[in-house]
Amino acid sequence: STAVVNSSAADLAALDIWKQDMRGSALAGFQLAMRAGPLCEEPVRRVAVILESVEIAVTKRPSESDNPKQYRAAKDITGGIVVAALRSGIRCALLTRPARLVEGHLRLTLHSSLAGLGSLHAVLSKRRGKVVTDTMVDGTDLIRITATIPQAESFGLAPELLKKIQRGSDGTRIGFLSLGSFG
């Protein structure tokens, strides 16, 4: 009976140590691990981290049996130790699963006639672009195309589009309305 009481008092003391001294540092370790991932210091998104348990060794202070703070951490644990331990633990856990990097994309809004639509799609697909929408512009023979393209593939896109258009000499007009990044 006294062992159970002492055990629960030690558990309550460990819980109090967690709440007062370690919880903020654990949160900081989580935030650091999510800010700089294990592959190339990339931000980590859409990952759930579950901290299943924490074990805190406590010792009883000598001759203070009536004091509610009769237990203390067996070793002094600084916040930096908790931060580093949680950060490295999360990074190691992330490396046990297949990892993917997220690539930045640009959103393009283009205008083209029906005749130049094929060459426009060819250039976009060659550069791993995807057409999101294509709608007719009222009162004209132009089509407004909204597409996305990886940022790395966007270098030299405008000259290539103009070069393809000039080859066809079909009177196709392509204009960039916007070139903006999105996430």
Backbone as a printed PyTorch tensor [residue, N CA C, xyz], in Angstrom:
tensor([[[  0.8300,  -1.1980,   0.0000],
         [  0.0000,   0.0000,   0.0000],
         [  0.8700,   1.2550,   0.0000]],

        [[  1.9210,   1.3010,   0.8520],
         [  2.7950,   2.4840,   0.8680],
         [  3.6240,   2.5680,  -0.4010]],

        [[  3.9440,   1.4220,  -1.0130],
         [  4.7060,   1.4440,  -2.2680],
         [  3.8730,   2.0570,  -3.3790]],

        [[  2.5740,   1.7600,  -3.3660],
         [  1.6900,   2.3350,  -4.3750],
         [  1.5690,   3.8390,  -4.1700]],

        [[  1.4390,   4.2780,  -2.9310],
         [  1.3410,   5.7010,  -2.6250],
         [  2.6310,   6.4000,  -3.0390]],

        [[  3.7840,   5.8080,  -2.6910],
         [  5.0650,   6.4160,  -3.0490],
         [  5.2370,   6.4560,  -4.5580]],

        [[  4.7890,   5.3870,  -5.2320],
         [  4.9050,   5.3430,  -6.6810],
         [  4.0490,   6.4360,  -7.3130]],

        [[  2.8310,   6.6260,  -6.8300],
         [  1.9870,   7.6520,  -7.4160],
         [  2.5200,   9.0500,  -7.0900]],

        [[  3.1180,   9.2220,  -5.9150],
         [  3.7210,  10.5110,  -5.5700],
         [  4.9140,  10.7870,  -6.4910]],

        [[  5.6890,   9.7710,  -6.7910],
         [  6.8240,   9.9240,  -7.7050],
         [  6.3300,  10.2260,  -9.1210]],

        [[  5.2460,   9.5650,  -9.5310],
         [  4.6680,   9.8290, -10.8540],
         [  4.1520,  11.2590, -10.9550]],

        [[  3.4930,  11.7240,  -9.8950],
         [  3.0120,  13.1050,  -9.8890],
         [  4.1750,  14.0980,  -9.9270]],

        [[  5.2550,  13.7640,  -9.2270],
         [  6.4310,  14.6320,  -9.2490],
         [  7.0450,  14.6540, -10.6450]],

        [[  7.1100,  13.4970, -11.3010],
         [  7.6540,  13.4340, -12.6640],
         [  6.7600,  14.2190, -13.6240]],

        [[  5.4580,  14.1160, -13.4650],
         [  4.5280,  14.8790, -14.3010],
         [  4.7140,  16.3790, -14.0890]],

        [[  4.9100,  16.7740, -12.8470],
         [  5.1400,  18.1880, -12.5440],
         [  6.4560,  18.6720, -13.1690]],

        [[  7.4910,  17.8570, -13.1160],
         [  8.7740,  18.2060, -13.7510],
         [  8.5830,  18.3460, -15.2580]],

        [[  7.8120,  17.4370, -15.8520],
         [  7.5510,  17.5270, -17.3030],
         [  6.8480,  18.8440, -17.6450]],

        [[  5.7920,  19.1500, -16.9000],
         [  5.0050,  20.3520, -17.2050],
         [  5.8130,  21.6290, -17.0170]],

        [[  6.5930,  21.7000, -15.9360],
         [  7.2920,  22.9430, -15.6290],
         [  8.6050,  23.1030, -16.3810]],

        [[  9.3450,  22.0200, -16.5640],
         [ 10.7200,  22.1510, -17.0490],
         [ 10.9460,  21.6480, -18.4660]],

        [[ 10.1370,  20.7090, -18.9450],
         [ 10.4890,  20.0300, -20.1860],
         [  9.5220,  20.2370, -21.3440]],

        [[  8.2770,  20.5110, -21.0810],
         [  7.2860,  20.5670, -22.1520],
         [  7.6100,  21.6520, -23.1810]],

        [[  8.0080,  22.8270, -22.7400],
         [  8.3720,  23.9050, -23.6650],
         [  9.5730,  23.5500, -24.5180]],

        [[ 10.5500,  22.8760, -23.9110],
         [ 11.7380,  22.4620, -24.6620],
         [ 11.3930,  21.3710, -25.6760]],

        [[ 10.4780,  20.4870, -25.3120],
         [ 10.0490,  19.4500, -26.2530],
         [  9.3350,  20.0750, -27.4450]],

        [[  8.5230,  21.0740, -27.2060],
         [  7.8480,  21.7780, -28.2920],
         [  8.8640,  22.4770, -29.1990]],

        [[  9.8750,  23.0830, -28.6050],
         [ 10.9230,  23.7320, -29.4020],
         [ 11.6840,  22.7020, -30.2330]],

        [[ 11.9570,  21.5230, -29.6760],
         [ 12.6230,  20.4640, -30.4320],
         [ 11.7830,  19.9930, -31.6050]],

        [[ 10.4630,  19.8810, -31.3940],
         [  9.5580,  19.5180, -32.4810],
         [  9.5840,  20.5760, -33.5730]],

        [[  9.4950,  21.8470, -33.1830],
         [  9.4790,  22.9250, -34.1710],
         [ 10.7890,  22.9670, -34.9680]],

        [[ 11.9240,  22.7410, -34.3200],
         [ 13.1990,  22.7110, -35.0380],
         [ 13.2620,  21.5440, -36.0170]],

        [[ 12.7450,  20.3920, -35.6130],
         [ 12.7550,  19.2230, -36.4980],
         [ 11.8620,  19.4430, -37.7110]],

        [[ 10.7430,  20.1380, -37.5300],
         [  9.8350,  20.3960, -38.6430],
         [ 10.3530,  21.5250, -39.5420]],

        [[ 11.1150,  22.4360, -38.9850],
         [ 11.6450,  23.5510, -39.7720],
         [ 12.8030,  23.1070, -40.6630]],

        [[ 13.5750,  22.1160, -40.2260],
         [ 14.7460,  21.6770, -40.9850],
         [ 14.7560,  20.1540, -41.0280]],

        [[ 14.2380,  19.5970, -42.1160],
         [ 14.1030,  18.1540, -42.2580],
         [ 15.4240,  17.4300, -42.4380]],

        [[ 15.3760,  16.1100, -42.4930],
         [ 16.5920,  15.3060, -42.4910],
         [ 17.3000,  15.1930, -43.8380]],

        [[ 16.6470,  15.5150, -44.9380],
         [ 17.2860,  15.3130, -46.2410],
         [ 18.1920,  16.4740, -46.6200]],

        [[ 17.6410,  17.6710, -46.6450],
         [ 18.4570,  18.8380, -47.0260],
         [ 17.9780,  20.0740, -46.2770]],

        [[ 17.6780,  19.9010, -44.9930],
         [ 17.2220,  21.0030, -44.1450],
         [ 15.9410,  21.6530, -44.6800]],

        [[ 15.0980,  20.8550, -45.3250],
         [ 13.8570,  21.3480, -45.9260],
         [ 12.7570,  21.4030, -44.8730]],

        [[ 11.7810,  22.3060, -45.0270],
         [ 10.6380,  22.3030, -44.1070],
         [  9.8330,  21.0080, -44.2640]],

        [[  9.4080,  20.4520, -43.1630],
         [  8.6230,  19.2130, -43.1710],
         [  7.1670,  19.5880, -42.9730]],

        [[  6.3040,  19.0530, -43.8350],
         [  4.8750,  19.3510, -43.7550],
         [  4.0860,  18.0500, -43.7580]],

        [[  2.8860,  18.1470, -43.2290],
         [  1.9170,  17.0440, -43.2330],
         [  2.4690,  15.7740, -42.5890]],

        [[  3.0930,  15.9370, -41.4260],
         [  3.6330,  14.8070, -40.6830],
         [  3.0910,  14.9060, -39.2610]],

        [[  2.5560,  13.8130, -38.7580],
         [  2.0950,  13.7690, -37.3740],
         [  3.1840,  13.1190, -36.5320]],

        [[  3.5020,  13.7340, -35.4170],
         [  4.4910,  13.1910, -34.4910],
         [  3.7680,  12.8920, -33.1910]],

        [[  3.8850,  11.6580, -32.7470],
         [  3.2320,  11.2460, -31.5110],
         [  4.3130,  10.8650, -30.5140]],

        [[  4.3760,  11.5700, -29.4250],
         [  5.3030,  11.2690, -28.3460],
         [  4.5840,  10.2970, -27.4260]],

        [[  4.9640,   9.0370, -27.5130],
         [  4.2020,   8.0020, -26.8100],
         [  4.4370,   8.0050, -25.3050]],

        [[  5.6570,   8.2440, -24.8880],
         [  5.9120,   8.2520, -23.4490],
         [  7.1890,   9.0320, -23.1580]],

        [[  7.2820,   9.4670, -21.9370],
         [  8.4710,  10.1420, -21.4340],
         [  8.7700,   9.5290, -20.0780]],

        [[ 10.0020,   9.1270, -19.8840],
         [ 10.4050,   8.5830, -18.5840],
         [ 11.3490,   9.5660, -17.9170]],

        [[ 10.9880,   9.9820, -16.7300],
         [ 11.8000,  10.9190, -15.9620],
         [ 12.1750,  10.2210, -14.6600]],

        [[ 13.4530,  10.0320, -14.4690],
         [ 13.9310,   9.4030, -13.2370],
         [ 13.8970,  10.4400, -12.1200]],

        [[ 13.2360,  10.0990, -11.0240],
         [ 13.1630,  10.9990,  -9.8770],
         [ 13.7710,  10.3090,  -8.6670]],

        [[ 14.3150,  11.1250,  -7.7960],
         [ 14.8410,  10.6070,  -6.5260],
         [ 14.1760,  11.3730,  -5.3920]],

        [[ 14.1070,  10.7100,  -4.2630],
         [ 13.4850,  11.3250,  -3.0980],
         [ 14.5450,  12.1610,  -2.3850]],

        [[ 14.1570,  13.3410,  -2.0110],
         [ 15.0740,  14.1970,  -1.2620],
         [ 15.1910,  13.6540,   0.1580]],

        [[ 16.3700,  13.6910,   0.7160],
         [ 16.5380,  13.1400,   2.0730],
         [ 15.8220,  13.9910,   3.1290]],

        [[ 15.2030,  13.3100,   4.0510],
         [ 14.5430,  13.8640,   5.2420],
         [ 13.5140,  14.9400,   4.9510]],

        [[ 12.8280,  14.8330,   3.8310],
         [ 11.7370,  15.7740,   3.5410],
         [ 10.4750,  14.9890,   3.1930]],

        [[ 10.1030,  14.0780,   4.0290],
         [  8.9920,  13.1920,   3.7090],
         [  7.6450,  13.9010,   3.7150]],

        [[  7.4980,  15.0110,   4.4300],
         [  6.2130,  15.7030,   4.4770],
         [  6.0850,  16.7780,   3.3980]],

        [[  7.1280,  17.0790,   2.7040],
         [  7.1250,  18.1320,   1.6910],
         [  6.4870,  17.6100,   0.4010]],

        [[  5.5510,  18.3530,  -0.1830],
         [  4.9500,  17.8930,  -1.4480],
         [  5.9810,  17.8350,  -2.5770]],

        [[  7.0450,  18.6190,  -2.4710],
         [  8.1160,  18.6040,  -3.4930],
         [  9.2410,  17.6840,  -3.0250]],

        [[  8.8790,  16.5220,  -2.4890],
         [  9.8820,  15.6250,  -1.9250],
         [ 10.6960,  14.8980,  -2.9960]],

        [[ 10.2390,  14.9390,  -4.2380],
         [ 10.9590,  14.2880,  -5.3230],
         [ 11.5550,  15.3400,  -6.2550]],

        [[ 12.6800,  15.0170,  -6.8230],
         [ 13.3150,  15.8850,  -7.8000],
         [ 13.8730,  14.9990,  -8.9090]],

        [[ 14.2240,  15.6200, -10.0230],
         [ 14.8130,  14.8550, -11.1280],
         [ 16.1420,  14.2750, -10.6660]],

        [[ 16.3910,  13.0160, -11.0370],
         [ 17.6090,  12.3460, -10.6020],
         [ 18.8510,  13.0490, -11.1340]],

        [[ 18.7650,  13.5720, -12.3430],
         [ 19.8600,  14.3450, -12.9300],
         [ 19.2910,  15.6460, -13.4490]],

        [[ 20.0980,  16.6850, -13.3840],
         [ 19.6480,  17.9620, -13.9400],
         [ 19.5480,  17.8430, -15.4480]],

        [[ 18.3710,  18.1680, -15.9600],
         [ 18.1300,  18.0940, -17.4010],
         [ 17.8740,  19.5120, -17.8790]],

        [[ 18.7770,  19.9980, -18.7150],
         [ 18.5940,  21.3490, -19.2440],
         [ 17.6610,  21.3000, -20.4510]],

        [[ 17.1220,  22.4560, -20.7870],
         [ 16.2230,  22.5400, -21.9390],
         [ 16.9100,  22.1620, -23.2320]],

        [[ 18.1880,  22.4940, -23.3660],
         [ 18.9300,  22.1650, -24.5850],
         [ 19.0370,  20.6710, -24.8360]],

        [[ 19.1500,  19.9130, -23.7660],
         [ 19.2300,  18.4510, -23.9140],
         [ 17.9140,  17.9170, -24.4540]],

        [[ 16.8100,  18.4190, -23.9340],
         [ 15.4900,  17.9690, -24.3830],
         [ 15.2670,  18.3600, -25.8410]],

        [[ 15.6240,  19.6000, -26.1860],
         [ 15.4620,  20.0780, -27.5620],
         [ 16.2490,  19.1970, -28.5210]],

        [[ 17.5210,  18.9810, -28.2280],
         [ 18.3870,  18.1920, -29.1130],
         [ 17.9220,  16.7430, -29.2130]],

        [[ 17.5120,  16.1650, -28.0870],
         [ 17.0720,  14.7660, -28.1020],
         [ 15.8080,  14.5910, -28.9340]],

        [[ 14.8480,  15.4840, -28.7550],
         [ 13.6010,  15.3580, -29.5080],
         [ 13.8270,  15.6340, -30.9900]],

        [[ 14.6310,  16.6320, -31.2920],
         [ 14.9110,  16.9560, -32.6940],
         [ 15.5960,  15.7780, -33.3980]],

        [[ 16.6130,  15.2090, -32.7740],
         [ 17.3060,  14.0910, -33.4260],
         [ 16.4290,  12.8440, -33.4770]],

        [[ 15.5880,  12.6380, -32.4760],
         [ 14.6670,  11.5050, -32.5070],
         [ 13.6670,  11.6030, -33.6410]],

        [[ 13.1210,  12.7920, -33.8570],
         [ 12.1610,  12.9980, -34.9490],
         [ 12.8530,  12.8370, -36.2930]],

        [[ 14.0540,  13.3850, -36.4290],
         [ 14.8000,  13.2650, -37.6920],
         [ 15.0950,  11.8010, -38.0080]],

        [[ 15.4940,  11.0340, -37.0090],
         [ 15.7530,   9.6030, -37.2250],
         [ 14.4740,   8.8640, -37.6040]],

        [[ 13.3690,   9.2150, -36.9570],
         [ 12.0920,   8.5730, -37.2880],
         [ 11.6740,   8.9020, -38.7080]],

        [[ 11.9080,  10.1410, -39.1530],
         [ 11.5470,  10.5170, -40.5250],
         [ 12.3710,   9.7400, -41.5400]],

        [[ 13.5940,   9.4050, -41.2010],
         [ 14.4480,   8.6750, -42.1420],
         [ 14.0980,   7.1940, -42.2510]],

        [[ 13.2550,   6.6840, -41.3620],
         [ 12.8630,   5.2740, -41.4510],
         [ 11.7720,   5.0440, -42.5030]],

        [[ 11.1520,   6.1060, -42.9730],
         [ 10.0830,   6.0160, -43.9660],
         [ 10.5580,   6.6130, -45.2860]],

        [[  9.9290,   6.2520, -46.4040],
         [ 10.2880,   6.8840, -47.6760],
         [ 10.0310,   8.3890, -47.5990]],

        [[ 10.9690,   9.1600, -48.1190],
         [ 10.8640,  10.6150, -48.0290],
         [ 10.7140,  11.2240, -49.4210]],

        [[ 10.0280,  12.3520, -49.4780],
         [  9.8730,  13.0970, -50.7310],
         [ 10.1370,  14.5610, -50.4480]],

        [[ 10.7180,  15.2210, -51.4120],
         [ 10.9050,  16.6620, -51.3300],
         [  9.7850,  17.3440, -52.0950]],

        [[  9.3550,  18.4920, -51.6280],
         [  8.3130,  19.2610, -52.2940],
         [  8.9980,  20.2700, -53.2040]],

        [[  8.5350,  20.3410, -54.4230],
         [  9.1300,  21.2200, -55.4130],
         [  8.2420,  22.4410, -55.6150]],

        [[  8.8600,  23.6100, -55.6940],
         [  8.1120,  24.8380, -55.9230],
         [  7.5870,  24.8940, -57.3490]],

        [[  6.3960,  25.4450, -57.5340],
         [  5.7750,  25.5810, -58.8500],
         [  5.3950,  27.0340, -59.0960]],

        [[  5.3330,  27.3870, -60.3380],
         [  4.8560,  28.6980, -60.7600],
         [  3.5210,  28.5260, -61.4640]],

        [[  2.6610,  29.5100, -61.3180],
         [  1.3770,  29.5010, -62.0170],
         [  1.4910,  30.4500, -63.2080]],

        [[  1.1720,  29.9690, -64.3770],
         [  1.2200,  30.7550, -65.6010],
         [ -0.1950,  31.0080, -66.0980]],

        [[ -0.4210,  32.1890, -66.6200],
         [ -1.6530,  32.4810, -67.3290],
         [ -1.2500,  32.9210, -68.7260]],

        [[ -1.6620,  32.1660, -69.7300],
         [ -1.2630,  32.4090, -71.1200],
         [ -2.4930,  32.6170, -71.9850]],

        [[ -2.3230,  33.3530, -73.0770],
         [ -3.3590,  33.4920, -74.1040],
         [ -2.8190,  32.9030, -75.3860]],

        [[ -3.6330,  32.1210, -76.0610],
         [ -3.2090,  31.5310, -77.3270],
         [ -4.4230,  31.3460, -78.2190]],

        [[ -4.1680,  31.3130, -79.5280],
         [ -5.2570,  30.9870, -80.4420],
         [ -5.3610,  29.4670, -80.5240]],

        [[ -6.4320,  28.9930, -81.1580],
         [ -6.6020,  27.5390, -81.3000],
         [ -5.4680,  26.9180, -82.1000]],

        [[ -4.9450,  27.6400, -83.0740],
         [ -3.8900,  27.0900, -83.9290],
         [ -2.5940,  26.8500, -83.1640]],

        [[ -2.2860,  27.6650, -82.1740],
         [ -1.0370,  27.5190, -81.4310],
         [ -1.1560,  26.6920, -80.1790]],

        [[ -2.3420,  26.1490, -79.9540],
         [ -2.5740,  25.4050, -78.7220],
         [ -1.7110,  24.1460, -78.6280]],

        [[ -1.5260,  23.4570, -79.7540],
         [ -0.7360,  22.2210, -79.7500],
         [  0.7110,  22.4630, -79.3780]],

        [[  1.3430,  23.4960, -79.9700],
         [  2.7430,  23.7720, -79.6440],
         [  2.8820,  24.2720, -78.2080]],

        [[  1.8960,  24.9990, -77.7250],
         [  1.9180,  25.4550, -76.3440],
         [  1.8800,  24.2690, -75.3830]],

        [[  0.9810,  23.3220, -75.6270],
         [  0.8940,  22.1190, -74.7910],
         [  2.1730,  21.3010, -74.8800]],

        [[  2.8020,  21.2460, -76.0540],
         [  4.0460,  20.4890, -76.2170],
         [  5.1550,  21.0770, -75.3430]],

        [[  5.2770,  22.3960, -75.3480],
         [  6.3130,  23.0440, -74.5390],
         [  6.0440,  22.8240, -73.0530]],

        [[  4.7990,  22.9660, -72.6400],
         [  4.4650,  22.7860, -71.2270],
         [  4.7070,  21.3440, -70.7660]],

        [[  4.2920,  20.3720, -71.5770],
         [  4.4670,  18.9760, -71.1650],
         [  5.9430,  18.5770, -71.1570]],

        [[  6.7370,  19.1450, -72.0810],
         [  8.1830,  18.8650, -72.0960],
         [  8.8360,  19.3580, -70.8050]],

        [[  8.2970,  20.4130, -70.2360],
         [  8.8540,  21.0020, -69.0250],
         [  8.0800,  20.5780, -67.7680]],

        [[  7.3690,  19.4870, -67.8380],
         [  6.6000,  18.9270, -66.7210],
         [  5.5080,  19.8660, -66.2240]],

        [[  4.9810,  20.6900, -67.1360],
         [  3.8920,  21.5960, -66.7860],
         [  2.5560,  20.8940, -66.8760]],

        [[  1.5940,  21.4250, -66.1650],
         [  0.2380,  20.8610, -66.1840],
         [ -0.7510,  21.9920, -66.4330]],

        [[ -1.6520,  21.7720, -67.3610],
         [ -2.7000,  22.7470, -67.6370],
         [ -3.7900,  22.5740, -66.5870]],

        [[ -4.1030,  23.6610, -65.9030],
         [ -5.1280,  23.6310, -64.8660],
         [ -6.4920,  23.9310, -65.4650]],

        [[ -6.5820,  25.0350, -66.2460],
         [ -7.8350,  25.3880, -66.9120],
         [ -7.5230,  25.9640, -68.2840]],

        [[ -8.4610,  25.8100, -69.1950],
         [ -8.3840,  26.5090, -70.4820],
         [ -9.8040,  26.9110, -70.8600]],

        [[ -9.9960,  28.2110, -71.0170],
         [-11.3200,  28.7520, -71.3150],
         [-11.2130,  29.7610, -72.4440]],

        [[-12.2680,  29.8580, -73.2250],
         [-12.3290,  30.8330, -74.3110],
         [-12.5200,  32.2250, -73.7220]],

        [[-11.8330,  33.1960, -74.3190],
         [-12.0090,  34.5920, -73.9310],
         [-13.1730,  35.1270, -74.7600]],

        [[-14.1720,  35.6780, -74.1050],
         [-15.3900,  36.1580, -74.7760],
         [-15.0630,  37.2100, -75.8390]],

        [[-15.6360,  37.0430, -77.0270],
         [-15.5090,  38.0060, -78.0970],
         [-14.2220,  37.9040, -78.9040]],

        [[-13.3940,  36.8970, -78.6280],
         [-12.1380,  36.7320, -79.3800],
         [-11.9820,  35.2710, -79.7590]],

        [[-10.9350,  34.9960, -80.5360],
         [-10.6210,  33.5950, -80.8450],
         [ -9.5020,  33.0820, -79.9320]],

        [[ -9.2640,  33.7500, -78.8330],
         [ -8.1890,  33.3700, -77.9100],
         [ -8.6920,  32.4450, -76.8120]],

        [[ -7.7680,  31.6390, -76.3420],
         [ -8.0340,  30.7520, -75.2050],
         [ -7.1300,  31.1920, -74.0690]],

        [[ -7.7010,  31.3500, -72.8990],
         [ -6.9070,  31.6630, -71.7010],
         [ -6.5490,  30.3450, -71.0300]],

        [[ -5.2550,  30.0990, -70.8710],
         [ -4.7550,  28.8470, -70.2960],
         [ -4.0770,  29.1730, -68.9780]],

        [[ -4.4950,  28.4880, -67.9310],
         [ -3.8160,  28.5740, -66.6440],
         [ -3.0860,  27.2620, -66.4610]],

        [[ -1.7760,  27.3580, -66.2190],
         [ -0.9500,  26.1510, -66.0910],
         [  0.0050,  26.3200, -64.9180]],

        [[  0.5390,  25.2150, -64.4420],
         [  1.5940,  25.2390, -63.4260],
         [  2.8210,  24.5840, -64.0170]],

        [[  3.9840,  25.0600, -63.5960],
         [  5.2420,  24.5180, -64.0780],
         [  6.2440,  24.5710, -62.9210]],

        [[  7.0750,  23.5390, -62.7480],
         [  8.0800,  23.5920, -61.6820],
         [  9.0210,  24.7790, -61.8820]],

        [[  9.4120,  25.4060, -60.7960],
         [ 10.2780,  26.5780, -60.8870],
         [ 11.5780,  26.2590, -61.6160]],

        [[ 12.1350,  25.1070, -61.3710],
         [ 13.3960,  24.7420, -62.0120],
         [ 13.2520,  24.6210, -63.5260]],

        [[ 12.0550,  24.3250, -64.0050],
         [ 11.8150,  24.1710, -65.4370],
         [ 11.4180,  25.4850, -66.1180]],

        [[ 11.2740,  26.5570, -65.3530],
         [ 10.7770,  27.8090, -65.9240],
         [ 11.8630,  28.6460, -66.5950]],

        [[ 13.1260,  28.3150, -66.3800],
         [ 14.1920,  29.1170, -66.9790],
         [ 14.2050,  28.9280, -68.4910]],

        [[ 14.1260,  30.0240, -69.2040],
         [ 14.1130,  29.9850, -70.6670],
         [ 12.7840,  29.6030, -71.2700]],

        [[ 11.7130,  29.6320, -70.4970],
         [ 10.4000,  29.2410, -71.0010],
         [  9.8790,  30.2340, -72.0480]],

        [[  9.9510,  31.5150, -71.7560],
         [  9.4150,  32.5210, -72.6870],
         [ 10.1120,  32.4750, -74.0430]],

        [[ 11.4570,  32.4400, -74.1160],
         [ 12.0930,  32.3430, -75.4390],
         [ 11.7180,  31.0710, -76.1960]],

        [[ 11.5600,  29.9740, -75.4650],
         [ 11.1850,  28.7250, -76.1350],
         [  9.7740,  28.8140, -76.7040]],

        [[  8.8620,  29.3940, -75.9570],
         [  7.4950,  29.5580, -76.4590],
         [  7.4860,  30.4460, -77.6990]],

        [[  8.2090,  31.5470, -77.6610],
         [  8.2500,  32.4600, -78.8080],
         [  8.8890,  31.7920, -80.0220]],

        [[  9.9020,  30.9700, -79.7980],
         [ 10.5820,  30.2590, -80.8830],
         [  9.6240,  29.2760, -81.5550]],

        [[  8.8730,  28.5470, -80.7560],
         [  7.8920,  27.5910, -81.3100],
         [  6.8230,  28.3120, -82.1150]],

        [[  6.3910,  29.4610, -81.6440],
         [  5.3490,  30.2270, -82.3240],
         [  5.8560,  30.7320, -83.6780]],

        [[  7.0890,  31.2500, -83.7190],
         [  7.6420,  31.8060, -84.9560],
         [  7.8030,  30.7360, -86.0210]],

        [[  8.1190,  29.5080, -85.6050],
         [  8.2690,  28.4130, -86.5810],
         [  6.9670,  28.1330, -87.3010]],

        [[  5.8720,  28.1710, -86.5580],
         [  4.5910,  27.8130, -87.1460],
         [  4.0320,  28.8740, -88.0640]],

        [[  4.3590,  30.1360, -87.8600],
         [  3.8620,  31.2850, -88.6280],
         [  2.3500,  31.2130, -88.8670]],

        [[  1.6280,  30.7830, -87.8470],
         [  0.1820,  30.6640, -87.9930],
         [ -0.5580,  31.8270, -87.3320]],

        [[  0.1880,  32.8550, -86.9190],
         [ -0.4630,  34.0180, -86.3200],
         [ -0.8480,  33.8170, -84.8750]],

        [[ -0.3030,  32.8000, -84.2430],
         [ -0.6280,  32.5480, -82.8500],
         [ -0.0530,  33.6460, -81.9670]],

        [[ -0.8430,  34.0840, -81.0020],
         [ -0.3640,  35.0700, -80.0380],
         [ -0.3460,  34.4200, -78.6660]],

        [[  0.7980,  34.5520, -78.0030],
         [  0.8920,  34.0670, -76.6410],
         [  1.3210,  35.2360, -75.7880]],

        [[  0.6250,  35.4660, -74.7160],
         [  1.0110,  36.5410, -73.8000],
         [  0.9920,  36.0360, -72.3770]],

        [[  1.9790,  36.4430, -71.6110],
         [  2.0090,  36.0830, -70.1990],
         [  1.1940,  37.1150, -69.4270]],

        [[  0.1310,  36.6790, -68.8060],
         [ -0.6310,  37.6000, -67.9600],
         [ -0.0200,  37.6640, -66.5760]],

        [[  0.3680,  36.5180, -66.0360],
         [  0.9580,  36.5190, -64.7090],
         [  1.9070,  35.3510, -64.5790]],

        [[  2.8950,  35.5500, -63.7710],
         [  3.8610,  34.5020, -63.4460],
         [  4.0910,  34.6310, -61.9620]],

        [[  3.3780,  33.8480, -61.1950],
         [  3.4890,  33.9690, -59.7390],
         [  3.6560,  32.6050, -59.0960]],

        [[  4.2850,  32.6000, -57.9390],
         [  4.4730,  31.3110, -57.2490],
         [  3.2750,  31.0630, -56.3540]],

        [[  3.0330,  29.8240, -56.0980],
         [  1.9710,  29.4430, -55.1750],
         [  2.4420,  28.2360, -54.4050]],

        [[  1.7780,  27.9360, -53.3050],
         [  2.2300,  26.8310, -52.4510],
         [  1.2270,  25.7660, -52.2960]]])
